[in-house]
Amino acid sequence: MTIAAPFEAPQLDHARLQAMANAIRVLSMDAVQAANSGHPGMPMGMADVATVLFSKFLKFDPAAPRWADRDRFILSAGHGSMLIYSLLHLTGYAQPTMDDISKFRQLHSVCAGHPENFELPGVECTTGPLGQGLAMSVGFALAERHLNATFGDGLVDHNTFVIAGDGCLMEGINHEAIGLAGHLKLGRLNVLWDDNRITIDGDTSVSTSEDIPARYRATGWHVVECDGHDFDDIERAISEAIADPRPSLIACRTIIGKGAPNKQGGHNVHGSPLGDAEIAAAREVLGWTLPPFELPAEILADWRSLAPKGAAAHAAWAERLASDAQGQEFARRMAGELPSLEEAEATFAGWLEGNQKVATRKASELALEVLAPLVPELVGGSADLTGSNLTKVKATTPLTADDYSGRYVYYGIREFGMAAAMNGMALHGGIIPYGGTFLVFSDYCRNAIRMSALQQARVIYVLTHDSIGQGEDGPTHQPIEHVMSMRMIPNLELFRPADVIETAECWQLALENDNGPTVLALTRQNVSQLRKSGENLSALGAYRLAEASADRKVVLIATGSEVEIAVAVRAALEEQGIGADVVSMPSMSRFRDQDAAYQADLLPADVLKVSIEAGTTFGWESFTGADGLRFGIDTFGASAPAAALYDYFGLTAPKITPQIVAALKA
């Protein structure tokens, strides 16, 4: 492994560096004041650290924000968003403009209350929920090491730098993230801790007394400290961190709100505007005479002088890319373009002639055995449930500190940390991450799943044991509300496949979904193969699996393992001369995207519509109508074998069929 040298920068003396840092302070306090909302304290306190980082170390090209070998800068303390907005403007990115900054936190402004990757190309990931930026940075650093092992130093050789506050380090996800990073020895990860010892409630002493550096050292991190307002000391500490082969925590002792003479150092500067009087006093202390949103030409020139070095590094890299034998493959992966899946499609088409009765978690493994060799950017893992999630296949060897070329991460019992790391890997580019746990434990990582959707991150969640079919472990392990609740998250595609064919189809759709995350909700128990024909029907969201023989009176809508129950109910109804269709609905969202004619054909208005799903009935009324029937579970589960539970909760053909007949007679 090579160690990147400090970024060569123009010769800037302390006076010029101080003026550059003060530009961050003034822009931050003025934008927050104009919005009458925001957090000026953190950007003012970390302005000196950020100035040293950007001027002396960070490898970036404002003209090419998505250059693949740039250093990644992540503002985990996202409430201090004016820090990154100021830095992007000052260093010459196309956005934000000064007009954007003046509209901080206003409707449709790219300068939102917290940094959003879908608003500004210079923002690597969306931060705000504390700790998740730092946890995502583990994924960024992991992606860099994996791609470096695959493509070499010539194409992949960069650092990930993070600014995090006390809140980021207190959150539980921080413990999961740093444990994983230390175990994998991600030495290209450097966290700049804004050690101002202030939270919204006051001094950190009111809520914590832990030895944070000791905790980091215990997890295998290198720790170094510096005076966050001494340019030479900051440079020394960052240099030491970059040189150390371990991930590094740089404890930067700072004064929150530095430059505001009457409020700096206190919690009142954390989440509130400074006020006109304090801003006037700060301008005097900082020697700043210009009005809001105006910058001295010489200070802006110093900031803009940093760009040519990054542009030169980018140009040299582009030459290497053009001449590298793996250059085209690297470019394909970073662009998010899939390789040909024709071989997989042919294999899956052959399965239509079979009769595989397997759990859909097993069907997922079978699909992965086909897909993983064809899609080398697939990097999998599991939160300590590999043998249950069935997420490891022959093509995915372990990714370890000794071999970053592996494609399977043992995340340990860190569901939240796993999900956040996968977000970072996806946002870094060049990797399509997937990871498994039990569906019920999606509660542990739900906010990271939500962040996947918000950030449009191409992450695949393999969530198994998806119902009371989980069985004997009981209600603590049996998801009831989880499937429907995740269907409510915008931009999250959830599939609940019914058999081996639908599972393969849903895996293909998940890979093709390059604008957001996908959840595959999979069974523990075996299910019969129901599909014998048709191209990728799961792409429609719902389709007619079985058509009524007698006059259609009923449409049975089901998902996952309950589609097999619906097929049995249909048979019982048809024996009584009652025509019934079976509609398999692996994806509600995709079905809603179909045109009105298709929806009306599948769910006609003049029939009784019945839903069957081993989970909450809440939400199914949108398909059955108020007069339809909804079979599900609106209580917690119980501990028993799966078959006994389905019978107890009334989810069997003999218990459902009479209720449908009674409803038709009524």
Buried (B, 14 or more C-beta within 10 A) or exposed (E): EEEBEBBEBEEBEEEBBBBBBBBBBBBBBBBBBBBEBBBBBBBBBBBBBBBBBBBBBBBBBBEBBEBBBBBBBBBBBBBBBBBBBBBBBBBBBEBBEEEBBBBBBBEEBBBBBBBBBEBBBBBBBBBBBBBBBBBBBBBBBBBBBBBBBBBBEBBBBBBBBBBBBBBBBBBEBBBBBBBBBBBBBBBBBBBBBBBBBBBEEBBBEEEEEEEBBEBBBEBBBBBBBBBBBBBEBBBBBBBBBBBBEBBBBBBBBBBBBBBBEBBBBBBBBBBBBBBEEBBEBBBEBBEBEEEBBEBBEEBBEBBEBBBEBBBEBBEEBBEBBEEBEBBEBBBBBBEBEBBEBEEBBEBBBEBBEEEBEBBBBBBBBBBBBBBBBBBBBBBBBBBBBBEBBBBBBEBBEEBBBEEBEBBBBBBBEBBBBBBBBBBBBBBBBBBBBBBBBBBBBBBBBBBBBBBBBBBBBBBBBBBBBBBBBBBEBBBEBBBBBBBBBBBEBEBBBBBBBBBBBBBBBBBBBBBBBBEBBBBBBBBBBBBBBBBEEBEBBBBBBBBBBBEBEEEBBBBBBBBBBBBBBBBBBBBBBBEEEBBBBBBBBBBBBBBEEBEEEBBEEBBEEEBBBBBBBBBBBEBBBEBBEEEBBBBBBEEEBBBBEBEBBBBBBEBBBEBBBEBBBEBBEE
